[in-house]
Amino acid sequence: MSTNPFETQSNTARSATSNNPFEQDDFYNEEEEEEKEESPPPVKPSPKLFGRSRSKVDPREPKLDVLAQNEPKRSSPALSPAPSSRSRQLSDREQLLQQQRQQQHERPNFDEDTDVWGRSKFADEEGDKEVSNIKQQIRDTKQESVESTRRALQAMNASQTSGAETLGMLGEQSTQIANIDRNLDLSKAHAEHGASQAKELKKLNRSIFIPNIKNPFTKKKRQQLELDRARQSHAEHREERDAIRQFEHQSQARVDRAAREGGRLPEGDYRPSQSDRNRYQFEADAEDDAMEEEIGQNLDALGHATRGLKQMATAMSTEIDSQNQRLDRVNDKTDPLSDRIFTTTEKLHRIR
């Protein structure tokens, strides 16, 4: 056993630790180890100095500090590892930590905050999902557009059918109004004839003391007046018949023209061009092209039907105005005819 007190104190401090350096990792402090390495080793005086006065040291002898630095440290291998072994353990530990960090960085999903590859892959999946949702929304919207144009086309066809039926009814109504006007003219002629017959009957029914003798000197004048009256009545009836015939012809021509122009194809084309169609297509395929084609055809049909309905509505408006004017004239004929019939009836009642 060495008799150096400094070496004994150092060995005692080392023996406090475990012989296995790996079991003391939890109690190992790197800062304390660095301080130990930075601090100079304790001075180990030579045994020759013991018992010798310090003032009598030979100046030719090297200093104690130099001897202490040059003299190797003595330690027991069984109690604690040498400083070279401990530094080797520290380097091994650092290498293990570096390998562990490198493995953790090389893993695909190491950390959500620093994992660029994982975030990019997740972003790509989210982007693909969003694109798929947008495609589905576009497809659903186009399908709804196709269904909407189909329903609109059905409603437009029903409106066209109803408009054609209404035009036919207006044409029949015009014919009925014309027949009513003719019958009124005929009734007027019969009323005039009845009035003249009632007047002649009244003359014939006079007393025998008042004979019905006409003035022979005014015979030609009376005949001329009767002829002029008959000619005027005939002219009036002819004008009325011509007006009724013209009204009926115009009404029928108006209805036929509206029905014919309503079914005629328009000059322009409502179908969009291919460039306009591409604006509404994301990824064109056979199904998408078919839907676009059907939408274009339905829009064309809707445009044609709308134009036909407009022409029908214009023809109906004109026809109704014309019929209202004819009904006003019929009303104007009805009141005088009613008055004449009433007067003739009263005259007949007074004949005794």
MIZA-490855 format. One record per residue (C-alpha): residue in three letters; x, y, z; chain. Coordinates in steps of 0.001 Angstrom, whole numbers, plus 500000, padded with zeros to 6 digits. Last residue first. Layout:
BEGIN
- rest;x;y;z;kette
- Ala;X;Y;Z;A $
...
END
This chain:
BEGIN
- rest;x;y;z;kette
- Arg;341566;545456;416522;A $
- Ile;345201;546354;415874;A $
- Arg;346751;547582;419097;A $
- His;348598;544347;419839;A $
- Leu;350151;544387;416376;A $
- Lys;351498;547854;416969;A $
- Glu;352957;546809;420312;A $
- Thr;354746;543873;418682;A $
- Thr;356173;546130;415994;A $
- Thr;357552;548507;418639;A $
- Phe;359146;545694;420678;A $
- Ile;360750;544227;417564;A $
- Arg;362145;547619;416615;A $
- Asp;363537;548251;420115;A $
- Ser;365233;544835;420234;A $
- Leu;366775;545444;416821;A $
- Pro;368038;548845;417912;A $
- Asp;369686;547292;421055;A $
- Thr;371200;544225;419356;A $
- Lys;373077;545983;416617;A $
- Asp;375273;548032;418970;A $
- Asn;375919;544898;421051;A $
- Val;377058;543096;417926;A $
- Arg;379357;546013;417183;A $
- Asp;380851;545788;420673;A $
- Leu;381212;542028;420244;A $
- Arg;383223;542614;417077;A $
- Gln;385580;544967;418911;A $
- Asn;386008;542431;421720;A $
- Gln;386698;539728;419159;A $
- Ser;389465;541803;417599;A $
- Asp;391052;542500;420978;A $
- Ile;390877;538788;421872;A $
- Glu;392507;537843;418601;A $
- Thr;395356;540331;419041;A $
- Ser;396071;539088;422565;A $
- Met;395851;535456;421511;A $
- Ala;398227;536061;418592;A $
- Thr;400765;537727;420893;A $
- Ala;400493;534866;423407;A $
- Met;400941;532295;420663;A $
- Gln;403985;534116;419322;A $
- Lys;405503;534248;422803;A $
- Leu;404746;530579;423382;A $
- Gly;406499;529672;420132;A $
- Arg;409566;531673;421120;A $
- Thr;409666;529986;424497;A $
- Ala;409270;526567;422893;A $
- His;412226;527164;420595;A $
- Gly;414413;528375;423468;A $
- Leu;413355;525453;425671;A $
- Ala;414179;523026;422866;A $
- Asp;417623;524554;422486;A $
- Leu;418143;524433;426263;A $
- Asn;417172;520766;426255;A $
- Gln;419631;520056;423457;A $
- Gly;422445;521864;425274;A $
- Ile;421733;520079;428574;A $
- Glu;421650;516751;426752;A $
- Glu;425005;517446;425107;A $
- Glu;426555;518543;428410;A $
- Met;425289;515380;430091;A $
- Ala;426649;513200;427286;A $
- Asp;430010;514991;427386;A $
- Asp;430235;514389;431151;A $
- Glu;429440;510698;430744;A $
- Ala;431993;510261;427974;A $
- Asp;434743;512081;429853;A $
- Ala;435788;515706;430314;A $
- Glu;437757;516431;433464;A $
- Phe;436738;519794;434885;A $
- Gln;434056;520829;432363;A $
- Tyr;432078;524077;432698;A $
- Arg;434494;526293;430762;A $
- Asn;434858;523561;428168;A $
- Arg;431245;524146;427115;A $
- Asp;431959;527750;426192;A $
- Ser;434870;526640;424022;A $
- Gln;432733;523932;422421;A $
- Ser;430050;526441;421455;A $
- Pro;426794;526916;423313;A $
- Arg;423486;525767;421764;A $
- Tyr;420951;528602;421307;A $
- Asp;421171;528491;417533;A $
- Gly;419731;531350;415508;A $
- Glu;417088;531290;412744;A $
- Pro;414390;529720;414873;A $
- Leu;412740;526410;414008;A $
- Arg;409055;526621;413098;A $
- Gly;406488;525138;415489;A $
- Gly;405248;528437;416907;A $
- Glu;405330;530029;413469;A $
- Arg;402674;527625;412193;A $
- Ala;400386;527807;415237;A $
- Ala;400557;531610;415306;A $
- Arg;399956;531828;411561;A $
- Asp;396947;529513;411773;A $
- Val;395358;531525;414584;A $
- Arg;395845;534823;412769;A $
- Ala;394540;533438;409493;A $
- Gln;391403;532157;411247;A $
- Ser;390756;535491;412911;A $
- Gln;391389;537448;409737;A $
- His;388959;535280;407772;A $
- Glu;386210;535543;410389;A $
- Phe;386516;539304;410618;A $
- Gln;386551;539646;406841;A $
- Arg;383394;537547;406515;A $
- Ile;381640;539557;409208;A $
- Ala;382636;542818;407551;A $
- Asp;381488;541550;404159;A $
- Arg;378150;540433;405600;A $
- Glu;377657;543791;407261;A $
- Glu;378479;545620;404062;A $
- Arg;376035;543453;402148;A $
- His;373299;544035;404711;A $
- Glu;373782;547785;404475;A $
- Ala;373725;547684;400699;A $
- His;370518;545628;400707;A $
- Ser;368853;548042;403102;A $
- Gln;369848;550974;400926;A $
- Arg;368529;549291;397801;A $
- Ala;365244;548416;399529;A $
- Arg;364794;552003;400723;A $
- Asp;365648;553373;397307;A $
- Leu;363122;551045;395691;A $
- Glu;360428;551947;398226;A $
- Leu;361086;555639;397636;A $
- Gln;360957;555162;393886;A $
- Gln;357673;553265;394162;A $
- Arg;356197;556009;396282;A $
- Lys;357250;558651;393794;A $
- Lys;355851;556692;390926;A $
- Lys;352498;556316;392690;A $
- Thr;352204;559925;393794;A $
- Phe;349450;560928;391329;A $
- Pro;347482;557733;391957;A $
- Asn;346997;558628;395593;A $
- Lys;346417;555433;397476;A $
- Ile;342980;554198;398490;A $
- Asn;342616;552277;401715;A $
- Pro;338917;552973;402398;A $
- Ile;337872;554896;405525;A $
- Phe;334178;554068;405956;A $
- Ile;335035;550430;405796;A $
- Ser;336929;550916;409025;A $
- Arg;340594;550269;409185;A $
- Asn;342102;546788;409276;A $
- Leu;343774;547136;405925;A $
- Lys;345757;550115;407096;A $
- Lys;346874;548363;410268;A $
- Leu;347852;545326;408280;A $
- Glu;350047;547473;406048;A $
- Lys;351836;548923;409078;A $
- Ala;352269;545469;410577;A $
- Gln;353659;544253;407271;A $
- Ser;356159;547100;407193;A $
- Ala;357274;546367;410776;A $
- Gly;357541;542666;410013;A $
- His;359772;543375;407030;A $
- Glu;362009;545571;409135;A $
- Ala;362168;542931;411871;A $
- His;362980;540231;409331;A $
- Ala;365860;542305;407988;A $
- Lys;367117;542992;411536;A $
- Ser;366867;539315;412406;A $
- Leu;368977;538487;409360;A $
- Asp;371569;541045;410430;A $
- Leu;371501;539619;413959;A $
- Asn;371889;536103;412590;A $
- Arg;374932;537201;410657;A $
- Asp;376481;538798;413756;A $
- Ile;375814;535664;415802;A $
- Asn;377467;533568;413089;A $
- Ala;380536;535834;413168;A $
- Ile;380686;535565;416980;A $
- Gln;380518;531765;416701;A $
- Thr;383345;531719;414167;A $
- Ser;385458;533933;416411;A $
- Gln;384780;531583;419338;A $
- Glu;385954;528637;417276;A $
- Gly;389215;530442;416571;A $
- Leu;389582;531375;420246;A $
- Met;389079;527733;421197;A $
- Gly;391781;526675;418760;A $
- Leu;394155;529281;420167;A $
- Thr;393446;528014;423673;A $
- Glu;394197;524452;422597;A $
- Ala;397490;525567;421055;A $
- Gly;398380;527445;424235;A $
- Ser;397591;524420;426407;A $
- Thr;399774;522205;424254;A $
- Gln;402573;524753;424322;A $
- Ser;402280;525054;428099;A $
- Ala;402475;521270;428476;A $
- Asn;405565;521235;426272;A $
- Met;407097;523995;428400;A $
- Ala;406388;522071;431617;A $
- Gln;408064;518987;430151;A $
- Leu;411026;521065;428988;A $
- Ala;411385;522646;432429;A $
- Arg;411348;519207;434048;A $
- Arg;414022;517959;431651;A $
- Thr;416084;521113;432108;A $
- Ser;415976;520636;435883;A $
- Glu;416959;516961;435632;A $
- Val;419956;517846;433466;A $
- Ser;420920;520686;435801;A $
- Glu;420676;518351;438806;A $
- Gln;423000;515924;437030;A $
- Lys;425372;518785;436301;A $
- Thr;425360;519829;439948;A $
- Asp;425965;516252;441098;A $
- Arg;428925;515866;438719;A $
- Ile;430416;519190;439800;A $
- Gln;429956;518250;443467;A $
- Gln;431568;514865;442865;A $
- Lys;434544;516499;441156;A $
- Ile;434884;518959;444046;A $
- Asn;434811;516099;446561;A $
- Ser;437465;514217;444588;A $
- Val;439639;517347;444510;A $
- Glu;439242;517689;448280;A $
- Lys;440234;514059;448819;A $
- Asp;443256;514434;446567;A $
- Gly;444277;517585;448456;A $
- Glu;443845;515854;451839;A $
- Glu;445964;512925;450652;A $
- Asp;448615;515288;449311;A $
- Ala;448588;517250;452572;A $
- Phe;449039;514042;454563;A $
- Lys;452000;513087;452362;A $
- Ser;453493;516560;452706;A $
- Arg;452997;516527;456471;A $
- Gly;454616;513118;456792;A $
- Trp;457611;514182;454671;A $
- Val;458020;517441;456556;A $
- Asp;458077;515758;459985;A $
- Thr;459289;518615;462204;A $
- Asp;456021;519530;463971;A $
- Glu;454359;516105;463669;A $
- Asp;457469;514364;464977;A $
- Phe;459165;511152;463884;A $
- Asn;456640;509769;461391;A $
- Pro;458817;508453;458558;A $
- Arg;461776;507412;460880;A $
- Glu;465162;508774;459750;A $
- His;465141;511520;462380;A $
- Gln;464613;508968;465165;A $
- Gln;467397;506802;463817;A $
- Gln;469749;509795;463712;A $
- Arg;468828;510766;467274;A $
- Gln;469520;507221;468476;A $
- Gln;472828;507105;466606;A $
- Gln;473834;510443;468132;A $
- Leu;472920;509256;471614;A $
- Leu;474898;506050;471143;A $
- Gln;477908;508013;469880;A $
- Glu;477698;510340;472878;A $
- Arg;477670;507345;475225;A $
- Asp;480660;505811;473474;A $
- Ser;482541;509119;473766;A $
- Leu;481716;509313;477446;A $
- Gln;482820;505705;477989;A $
- Arg;486132;506433;476211;A $
- Ser;486580;509462;478451;A $
- Arg;486004;507172;481437;A $
- Ser;488490;504583;480164;A $
- Ser;491178;507230;479615;A $
- Pro;490585;508590;483083;A $
- Ala;491255;505136;484531;A $
- Pro;488414;503087;485831;A $
- Ser;487669;502868;489558;A $
- Leu;488289;500377;492435;A $
- Ala;489622;497233;490703;A $
- Pro;492018;499065;488443;A $
- Ser;493722;500666;491465;A $
- Ser;495038;504095;490792;A $
- Arg;498365;505722;490370;A $
- Lys;498546;508919;488385;A $
- Pro;501523;509305;486084;A $
- Glu;504356;511678;487150;A $
- Asn;504934;514435;484620;A $
- Gln;502408;516848;486083;A $
- Ala;503516;516165;489662;A $
- Leu;507120;516493;488732;A $
- Val;506516;519811;487026;A $
- Asp;504547;521070;489964;A $
- Leu;507213;519837;492423;A $
- Lys;509929;521817;490728;A $
- Pro;512862;520133;489099;A $
- Glu;516071;519695;491052;A $
- Arg;518914;522015;490168;A $
- Pro;517691;524507;492706;A $
- Asp;518527;522042;495453;A $
- Val;516034;522311;498207;A $
- Lys;517477;523617;501411;A $
- Ser;514679;526021;502192;A $
- Arg;512177;523234;502013;A $
- Ser;513847;521406;504916;A $
- Arg;514115;517681;504382;A $
- Gly;512237;514997;506406;A $
- Phe;509975;514301;503487;A $
- Leu;511444;515818;500302;A $
- Lys;512942;512497;499172;A $
- Pro;509516;511006;499015;A $
- Ser;508759;513283;496064;A $
- Pro;505893;515600;496399;A $
- Lys;502604;514743;494669;A $
- Val;500759;517889;493877;A $
- Pro;497132;517327;493170;A $
- Pro;496016;517157;489527;A $
- Pro;495200;520415;487813;A $
- Ser;491493;521351;487482;A $
- Glu;490135;521134;483886;A $
- Glu;489490;517369;484058;A $
- Lys;487760;517631;487423;A $
- Glu;485669;520573;486219;A $
- Glu;484679;518586;483116;A $
- Glu;483654;515646;485299;A $
- Glu;481560;517927;487510;A $
- Glu;479855;519356;484432;A $
- Glu;479172;515904;483002;A $
- Asn;477297;514772;486085;A $
- Tyr;476904;511052;486605;A $
- Phe;474367;510087;489195;A $
- Asp;471914;508514;486723;A $
- Asp;474705;506954;484712;A $
- Gln;476192;505233;487805;A $
- Glu;475344;501648;486775;A $
- Phe;477358;502016;483577;A $
- Pro;480640;502700;485510;A $
- Asn;480606;499292;487215;A $
- Asn;483050;499447;490194;A $
- Ser;480622;501597;492024;A $
- Thr;481606;504951;493476;A $
- Ala;482825;505612;497005;A $
- Ser;486085;503773;496093;A $
- Arg;487094;506710;493939;A $
- Ala;487088;509122;496866;A $
- Thr;489194;506700;498956;A $
- Asn;491671;506276;496113;A $
- Ser;492113;510027;495847;A $
- Gln;492656;510377;499589;A $
- Thr;495234;507569;499612;A $
- Glu;497046;509131;496636;A $
- Phe;497240;512441;498439;A $
- Pro;498445;510773;501656;A $
- Asn;501332;508972;499873;A $
- Thr;502223;505839;501891;A $
- Ser;501306;503453;499072;A $
- Met;500000;500000;500000;A $
END
